[in-house]
Amino acid sequence: MAYNLLKGKRGIITGALDSNSIAWKVAEKAHEEGASFVLTNAPIAMRMGEINALAEKTNSKIVPADATSVEELTHLFNQSQEILGGKIDFVLHSIGMSVNIRKKIGYPELNYDYYAKGVDVSAMSLHKMLSVAYQLDALNEHASVVALTYAAAQRTYPFYTDMADIKALLESIARSFGYHYGIKKKVRVNTVSQSPTKTTAGTGIKGFGDFFDYADAISPLGNASAEDCANYCVTLFSDLTKMVTMQNLFHDGGYSTTGVSDLMMKKAGITE
Ligand SMILES: NC(=O)c1ccc[n+]([C@@H]2O[C@H](COP(=O)([O-])OP(=O)(O)OC[C@H]3O[C@@H](n4cnc5c(N)ncnc54)[C@H](O)[C@@H]3O)[C@@H](O)[C@H]2O)c1
């Protein structure tokens, strides 16, 4: 069911790689809610070609941009305003990549070149996007920027290795830039801390399947799906949440505030 929550709004959606991507679902929902937007991803992801089907389905244009390149991000924001016919009302940062995770390198032995790459792609890219938008004055008053994060920023998950540190930085950037952009133009910046979700980035993490089941058993509502996450992002892009900024918002079925669940105790064989 659609509510026209984003009618007339213009957006930029990063990170739709395939139909499992959280960003893919956000694009579908934003389209249903009346938004027009530009889709973007790293040029290398474009070559896989699946994003074209999403662009067709949502009647949107694609502007490739490597999120680590200020030059490409500047082109993205300029082009998007031209294509959409005005300043931007919402931005989704849905970008994550760790070479250390891909190569299954444990936390105590992290490779620092890979670590730096992960920081640049997955966290500093949010600062770069916001800084480019700020300097171009590309966002409308009350525009909403949402970046996706994970609870390893607050608590330790050994297999999440450098991404735990990187997500902590991402959340800090959202708070710090949220202050400056709020003062300048009432732009709000938030992070959404999402349940484990079966996507390319998610399933690349060692032991992901087991961890997915563990989180599901702990969360009173169960794991939040990518579709649920998309619905939440749409509310954050809408005017209904225009005073929410500089927050890390847990979207996890209650996982982050549950100490223990009956189901988990049973599964662990502690209680019958
Ligand atoms: N899947 C999960 O369990 C989960 C849980 C919480 C948060 N998240 C976060 O959600 C976000 C989206 O991930 P996803 O799970 O949908 O996986 P995904 O693999 O579908 O999306 C990750 C995206 O990042 C893009 N990307 C990588 N390098 C880039 C670059 N240099 N420039 C531009 N884009 C680049 C990829 O092309 C891809 O589209 C990430 O920030 C991830 O950390 C995922």
Ligand as a Chemical Component Dictionary entry (heavy atoms), coordinates in Angstrom:
data_LIG
# 
_chem_comp.id                   LIG 
_chem_comp.type                 NON-POLYMER 
_chem_comp.pdbx_formal_charge   0 
_chem_comp.three_letter_code    LIG 
# 
loop_
_chem_comp_atom.comp_id 
_chem_comp_atom.atom_id 
_chem_comp_atom.alt_atom_id 
_chem_comp_atom.type_symbol 
_chem_comp_atom.charge 
_chem_comp_atom.model_Cartn_x 
_chem_comp_atom.model_Cartn_y 
_chem_comp_atom.model_Cartn_z 
_chem_comp_atom.pdbx_ordinal 
LIG N1  N1  N 0  23.408 -6.972 4.623  1  
LIG C1  C1  C 0  23.492 -6.765 5.933  2  
LIG O1  O1  O 0  23.442 -7.702 6.759  3  
LIG C2  C2  C 0  23.602 -5.344 6.434  4  
LIG C3  C3  C 0  23.274 -5.067 7.783  5  
LIG C4  C4  C 0  23.420 -3.745 8.248  6  
LIG C5  C5  C 0  23.887 -2.760 7.381  7  
LIG N2  N2  N 1  24.206 -3.067 6.082  8  
LIG C6  C6  C 0  24.724 -2.002 5.216  9  
LIG O2  O2  O 0  23.825 -1.760 4.151  10 
LIG C7  C7  C 0  24.543 -1.131 3.087  11 
LIG C8  C8  C 0  24.154 -1.795 1.778  12 
LIG O3  O3  O 0  24.630 -3.104 1.723  13 
LIG P1  P1  P 0  23.776 -4.351 1.222  14 
LIG O4  O4  O 0  23.688 -5.283 2.346  15 
LIG O5  O5  O -1 22.547 -3.908 0.528  16 
LIG O6  O6  O 0  24.774 -5.037 0.195  17 
LIG P2  P2  P 0  25.115 -4.804 -1.369 18 
LIG O7  O7  O 0  26.350 -5.588 -1.614 19 
LIG O8  O8  O 0  23.916 -5.103 -2.187 20 
LIG O9  O9  O 0  25.410 -3.229 -1.454 21 
LIG C9  C9  C 0  26.695 -2.650 -1.231 22 
LIG C10 C10 C 0  26.870 -1.637 -2.343 23 
LIG O10 O10 O 0  28.053 -0.842 -2.173 24 
LIG C11 C11 C 0  28.490 -0.513 -3.494 25 
LIG N3  N3  N 0  29.855 0.001  -3.529 26 
LIG C12 C12 C 0  30.994 -0.670 -3.177 27 
LIG N4  N4  N 0  32.070 0.118  -3.422 28 
LIG C13 C13 C 0  31.583 1.297  -3.928 29 
LIG C14 C14 C 0  32.216 2.507  -4.360 30 
LIG N5  N5  N 0  33.546 2.670  -4.340 31 
LIG N6  N6  N 0  31.413 3.504  -4.835 32 
LIG C15 C15 C 0  30.063 3.367  -4.875 33 
LIG N7  N7  N 0  29.428 2.251  -4.460 34 
LIG C16 C16 C 0  30.177 1.225  -4.004 35 
LIG C17 C17 C 0  28.365 -1.872 -4.199 36 
LIG O11 O11 O 0  28.473 -1.782 -5.605 37 
LIG C18 C18 C 0  26.991 -2.311 -3.728 38 
LIG O12 O12 O 0  25.973 -1.842 -4.587 39 
LIG C19 C19 C 0  26.029 -1.234 3.454  40 
LIG O13 O13 O 0  26.454 -0.014 4.040  41 
LIG C20 C20 C 0  26.023 -2.338 4.499  42 
LIG O14 O14 O 0  27.135 -2.272 5.369  43 
LIG C21 C21 C 0  24.053 -4.332 5.604  44 
# 
loop_
_chem_comp_bond.comp_id 
_chem_comp_bond.atom_id_1 
_chem_comp_bond.atom_id_2 
_chem_comp_bond.value_order 
_chem_comp_bond.pdbx_ordinal 
LIG N1  C1  SING 1  
LIG C1  O1  DOUB 2  
LIG C1  C2  SING 3  
LIG C2  C3  SING 4  
LIG C2  C21 DOUB 5  
LIG C3  C4  DOUB 6  
LIG C4  C5  SING 7  
LIG C5  N2  DOUB 8  
LIG N2  C6  SING 9  
LIG N2  C21 SING 10 
LIG C6  O2  SING 11 
LIG C6  C20 SING 12 
LIG O2  C7  SING 13 
LIG C7  C8  SING 14 
LIG C7  C19 SING 15 
LIG C8  O3  SING 16 
LIG O3  P1  SING 17 
LIG P1  O4  DOUB 18 
LIG P1  O5  SING 19 
LIG P1  O6  SING 20 
LIG O6  P2  SING 21 
LIG P2  O7  DOUB 22 
LIG P2  O8  SING 23 
LIG P2  O9  SING 24 
LIG O9  C9  SING 25 
LIG C9  C10 SING 26 
LIG C10 O10 SING 27 
LIG C10 C18 SING 28 
LIG O10 C11 SING 29 
LIG C11 N3  SING 30 
LIG C11 C17 SING 31 
LIG N3  C12 SING 32 
LIG N3  C16 SING 33 
LIG C12 N4  DOUB 34 
LIG N4  C13 SING 35 
LIG C13 C14 SING 36 
LIG C13 C16 DOUB 37 
LIG C14 N5  SING 38 
LIG C14 N6  DOUB 39 
LIG N6  C15 SING 40 
LIG C15 N7  DOUB 41 
LIG N7  C16 SING 42 
LIG C17 O11 SING 43 
LIG C17 C18 SING 44 
LIG C18 O12 SING 45 
LIG C19 O13 SING 46 
LIG C19 C20 SING 47 
LIG C20 O14 SING 48 
# 
